[in-house]
């Protein structure tokens, strides 16, 4: 079990109470487990709401009890023995109201509480803020967005197929039982979904890929693929407007290789705008890993001790980032870093990347074939991900690589990152995928950031500018290294393949020839945010 640094409060062996029942107004119940220090049943309270079962949280509940806190883990509707049907990211607001009313009536309720949780457990905190909760003193939200559609599921307009087909299958296997989900059941479900995911993701048409994974339709997956456009169906998954109802102190955490990082940073901006005291920690982690690090535990318990025990305010700076490439932490007053400028890096013919604008030159060309789609390699994912060597990707014939000169002096890029790519297609539609790499003197191409945008169907042959929002970054390019920009027509199965026909669903596929322009009238450019210290 992970251990939190710092002083623990003596309290004997933690006491666990399993299978508590929270009544719902329409009948039914939510199931919950409670833990507290043996000598303090009314200890300061930390609330956790989860769809993944309560028993996998036992280690965290014991850890909290060791530090003198009680905790309540509640299974969401349709999970862990709770009544009803699990509806994914559309949480039932009445359940939250019923839980809060029940909590206030318990003799062990101390009159105030904090919330804690990563991933879906963090998203549930954004949902709780639909209404003011006066007893809510602090929120610890890790690797969780306030909004699910545009920032996660269809970021850039393409469906994030690989992660969310697998998640839908895994969650189907975990939820819906009459009893709590144990760790072994969760592990078996995770492994089964992982085994089936590659074959299922390759299945066409897209709206039947869930059957290849589960041998039956998966309700959540069907909802996602049938509602591919913005609309009322997604309103219940957007909690950005709830920022003003979050507690006075909020700690956000994310990882550079996490699928939810853009949403975490969007939540940070919303909380700042709402006047919340918000702290931000971003580490060199994939999804969920930060929860098990000493850096995160120190920050989290400093927030809890201040909010629930009256300890001094956390001494940490408002923003703490791990600078990849440099291997150290940076303390900042805010995000984006103040004093950030912009440096433009232009694509040139012959695979050159330079800060000088291009001269007149013919375009570079690639051919994207959805029957043999350009593969995804690492990057920010829900499962796995990371910063691999991108040379296998750069060597493919369906990828264009533009590489800059060796840097005489190092530079630090920190902030939002984007690219504008001028393209001409011989078909109605295409995706534009962009990846920034750090090339060391030996030629290794370390992934730094990437992103994809799907172009709306249009008349073939006209020049269009694809704006690609890449993942935010804080990275040091050392002296002697080079920047490289890779461009491709997809990243499968991370994103569903563009069929080349202008249709999202179907089995017909058409290869697309893409011309990438780099001339004075149609530059293709990477907008690099330079840190003031760079």
N, C-alpha and C positions, 0 to 999 in steps of 0.2 A: 504493500500500500504506500503511495507517495506520502511524504512527510512535509509538513509546512515548517519553514524556518521560524525561529523565535520562541518566545516563552509560551508554554502550555498552562492551562488552568487546571489544577488538580481537581478531579471529580470522580475518581474511580472508574470502573468499567462502564462504558456507555450503555444505556438502556435503550433497547429497540422495541417498538410496538408496531406489529404488522397488521395489515388489513383493516385499518380504520375506514369508516364509511361516511362519506359526505353526501347527504341527500340532495337530490335535484328537484326543482319545483314540479316538473311534469311526471315525477316518479323516476325510479332508478337511482343510481348512486355513482359517485366517483370513489375509487379506492385510493388509500393513502397509507404511508408508513411514517412513523415519527421516531426520532432518536434524540436523546438528551443526556447531559452528564448525570451520573447517578445521584449526585448530591444537589442537583439544581433543576427540578422539572419545569421551572418558569424562566429558564435561561433565555438570553436574547435569541430571536428566532430567524432562521434563514429558510425561505420557501423555494422549492424546486418543482417545476411542472414538466412532465416528460411523456413522450409517446413510446419510449423504448423499454419500459419496464422499470420498476423501482429497485429491484435487487441489484442490478448493475451499478446503482448509486450508493450502495452500502459503504464502500470505501470512503466516499466523500462525507457521508453522514457521520461515520466514525471519526473522521479527521476533524470535522466541525465540533463534535462533542469533546474531543481531546483539547480543543482550544476554548472550551467553555460555552459553546453555542448549541442550542437545540435546532433541529431541522425537520421539515415536513416535506416529504416527496409525494406528489400527487400524480396519479396516472390520468392522462387526458381521456376524454370521451372515446370509447371504443378501443381502449388499450389497457393492458395490465389488469383486466378484470373489471374495469369501469364500464358502465352501461353505455348503450348507443353505438353509433358507427363512427369510426375515425374518418374525418373529412380532410385530412392533410393540413395544408397551410390555411385553410378557412376554418378557424377555430370558432366554437359556439360561444358567443359573448355571455349568454345566460349562465354557462358553467362557471365562468370567472366570478360573476356576481354571487352565485350560490356558495362558492368556495369561500369568498371573503365574508359573507354573512355567517357561515358556520364557524369560520376561524375566530371571529370576534366573540362568539359565544362560548368558546372553550375555556375552562378554568386555568389551563396552562398557557394561554395566550398572554404575552407580556405587555401588550398594548402597542407594539411597534414591530416591524420586521424589515428584513432586506430580502432581495431575490438574487439567485445565482444560477448560472447555467450557460453551457456552450451549445452552439448549433441550434437545433429546434428549441432547446430549453431557453436559449437567449431570445429567439424570436417570440416565444410565448410571453416574455416580459414586455416586448413592444405591444403585444395585443392587450395585456393587462392595463396598459396606459390609455385604453379607450375611454376610461372614466377616471376622475380624480380619486386617489386612494390616500387619505390623510395619514394613515399609519405607516406608509411606505417610506423608508428612510434612505435606502441606497439600492442600486441595481448593479450587478456584476454581469455584463453581457459579453460573451466571447464568441467570435466566429459566427455572428448572426446578423442578418440584414433586417431592416424594418419593412422591406417590400420584396415580394417574391417574383413577380412577373417580369418586368422590364430589366431589373437588375440581376436576375439569376437565371430564370428558366428560358427567357428569350432575349438575353443580352446580345445586342447587335442585330437582332432580328432573326437569328437562327436558333433552332431548338437545341438546348444542351442535352443531347440524347444520351450519351454514355453514362453520365452521372445519374440522371434522373430516371431512366429506365431501370437501372440497377437499384436505385433507392426505392422506387415504387414496388419492385418485386421483393426486396428485402423487407420493407415495411409491411407488405401484405403477409409475409410469413411470420412476422413478430406480433402483429396486432390482432385483435379480434377474439383472442381466447378468453375463457372465463376466469383464468387465474393470471397471476403476475408472470411476467417474462423473466425467466432466470438467465444467468450469464451464458449457460451452455446452449440454451435455445436460441439466444441472440447470436451466438457464434455460429451455430449451424445454419441459421438463416443468412448470415452474412456470407458464409462460404458458398452456400448453394446459389445465391444470387450472383456472386462473383463468377462462378463456373459458367453460368448460363448467359451472362451479359454479352460476351463478344459475339456469339452466334446470333443472339436475339437482335443486337444492334444492327447487324448486317441485313436483317430481314426487310423486305419490301412487300407491300406498301407500309409506310411508317406507322399508320394507325393499327397495324396488326402485329407489330413487333412485340407487344406485351404477350401475345399468345405464344410466340416462340420462346419466351422466357418462362411463362407460368402455365402454358397449355390452357389458358382461359383469359378473358379480358380482365385487366386490372383497372378498377374504377378511377383511381387517381390519374393513371396514365391516359386513359381515354378522355378525361376532362381536360388535361393539358393539351393534347394534340388536337382536340376538336375546338379549342378556343385559342387559336394561334395569334389572334389579333387583339390589341387593347380593347377593353370594353367592360361592361358592368360585372362580368363574371369574375374579374380580378380585383374589384374594389375592396372586397373583404380581406385581401392579402396585402393591402397597402396601409401601413401604420405610421408613415412618416409624419402625418399631421398630429400624432399622439405625443410628440416630443415634450410639449409643455406639461403633460400629465405624468411624465416620469418623475422619480423622486429627485430631491435637490442635488444629490451626489450620484453620479453615474460613472462607472469604470468600463470602458470598452477595450477589447483586446482582439487582435487579428494576426494573421500570418501572411507574409509576402507570397506564399505558395498556396493560399487558401482561396477556394472558389467564392467565398462571401466577402472578401476584402473590400471591393468597391462599395458594397452595401454598408459595411462597417463604417467606412469613411463618410458615406452619405449620411448615416445616422449621427456621426460626430458633428457634421455641419448643422444638421437640424437641431441637435441639442444645444449647440453653441448659440444658434439663433433664438432658441427659446429661453436662454438665460440660465441653463443648468450648469452646475459645476461638473464638467466632464473631463475625465482623464483618458488618455489614449496610449495603449502599448501595442506596438507591432513588432513581432519577432520573426526570425528566419524559419518559420514553421509551416508545415502543411496543415490541413484541416484538423483541428482538435488537439494537436500536440502541445500547444502552449499551456493547456490545463495542467500538465504534469511537470512543469518546469519551476525551479526555485524563483526565477524572476517574476513569474506570474503570481505565485503564491504570496510572495512578499507584498506585492501591490494589492492583491485581493484582501488579505487579512488586515492591511493598514486601513483600507476603506471600511471593512466591517467593524474594526475596533473603534474607529472614529464615529461612524454613524450610529452604532448600537451601544457602545460602551463609554462614549464621551472622551476617548483618547484624543490626543492632538491630531490636527488635520494631517493627512498624508504629506510627507516631505517631498514626494516625487514631483518632478516637473509636470506641467500639463500634458506634454507629449513626449514619449520616449520611443525611439525607433532604432532597430538594428540595421546598420548600414551594410548591406551585402557587398562583397568585393573588398571591403575594408576590415570586416570582422569585428566591429566594435559598436557600442550603443551611442546614440546621439540624443541629447536632451534639447527640446525645442519648446517655444512658447505656444505654438499652434500648428495646425495643418490646413493648407499647404505651408511649408516652411516660409517664414517671412524673408523678403529679399530675393525670392526666386525669380530668375530671369528665364529667357528662352533662347535656345540655340537651334537653328535650323540645319538639318543634315539632308542634302539632296541626293536622290538617285541619279546616276549618270550611266551612259552606255558602257558596256564592258564590265559591269559589276562593280562600279566605283561608287563610293559614298563619300560626299565632301560637303564642306560648309559653303562652298561657292555655288551659286545657282548654275543650272545647266545651260549649255549652248544648244543650238539647233542640232538635233540628232534623231535618227530613226528610233522607234520604240524597241523595248525588249519584249520578248514573247514567251508565254507558257501555254501549255495545253492541259486543261483539267478534265479528267475522265471520271465521272461518278461511278463507273463500274470498277474502277481501280483508284479509289479516292486517296488523296494525300493524307498520310496518317498523322494523328496527333502524337506528340512526343513530349511527355512531361507537362510542365506548366501548372497553373493553379487549378486544382481539381478537388472534388469531394473525396475521392478515393485515390490515394497515392499522390501523384504529381511530383513536383520538385523542379530542380534546375539541372537537367542532364546536358551532356555534350550534344550539340545540335548538328554536328558534322554529318551524321547519317541523313538528316533531313535536308541539309543544304546540298548534298550530293545528288538528290533526286532530280530527274529531268523536268518534273512539274513544279519545281521551286526555283525562284530567282533569288540570288544572293548578291547583295551590294555591301562592299567592305571598305571601311575608311582607312586612312593612313595611321601609322603608329603615332600614338600620342606622345608629344615631347614632354608635356606635363600632364599629370593625372587630372581628372575632372569628376565631380560628384553631381549626379542627377538625382533630384528628389522632388516629387510632386506628381500631378496628373501627367500622363503621357499620351500623345496622339500622333497619328500619321494621316496625311492626305495623299491618296494615291489616284492619279489620273489614269483611267483605263478606257479601253474600247473593246467591246465584245462582239463576237460573231453570232451570239445567241441572245435570247431575251433576258437572261438573268445569270448572275454569278455571285459567289462569295469572294471577299478579299480578306485574306488572313495575313497579319503582319507580326513578326517576331523580332525583338531586339536581343542581340547577343553580345557578350564580352569575349573578344578573341585574344587569347594570351600569346606570348611569343612562340610557343610551341604549336600554335594553330588550333588548340581546343576552343570550341565555341560554346561558352556557358550561357544557357538561357537566362535572360533577365526579366523580360516582360513580353506579353503578347495580347492579341485581341483579334476579333473577327467582326465583319459587318456583312449582312446580306443585302444586295442591291435589289430594289424593287423591279419587277419586270418592266422593260422598256424596249423601244425600237432598237434592234441591233445596229451597230455601226457608228453610233454617236458617242462622243467623248463624255465621260461621266467622272465625277470626283467622288471617290469613296473615302469618307472620314471614318477612320478606325480608332476607337478609344481602347488603348492598351491598358494593361493593369498598372495601377500606381506603383511607384518605385522609390527606393532610396538606395542608390548603388554607386560605388566608387569604381571608376575605370582607371586603373593604375597606369602610370607612365610606361610606355612600351607596349601597351595593349591597343587594340583597335575595336571600333564599333562595327557591328554588322547588322544589316536589316535584311531579313528573309521575307519574301512575299510568295503566297501560294493561293490556291483556289479553295482551300478547305483545311480542316483539321478533324479527321474522322477517327473514332466515333465520338470525340468530345462534343462536336456539333454534328447535327444531321447533315448528310451530304446534300448539296444543291443538285437537283436532278438535271438542271440545264434546260428544262422545258418551260420554266415559268410557273410550274405547278409544284405545290408542296407535297401533295399526296398522289401516289400512283406508283407504277412500276416501270414506265417508259423512262429511258435515260438518254441524254444527248451530251457528248463531249463539247466543251466550250473552249475556244481559243481566246486568250486574253492578251491584249497588248497593253503594256505598262508604259505610259508616255513619260518622257523626261526632257522637255524642251522649255524655252522661256515662257510660252503661252500655257503650257500644261505641265507644270512641275509636279513631281512626286516627292514628298518631303516628310521627314520625321521631325516633330516638334519636341525637342528635348528640354525638360525643365532643369535649369542649372541652379544648384544650391549656391547661396551666398558664400559658402565656404569652399566652393569648388574651384 
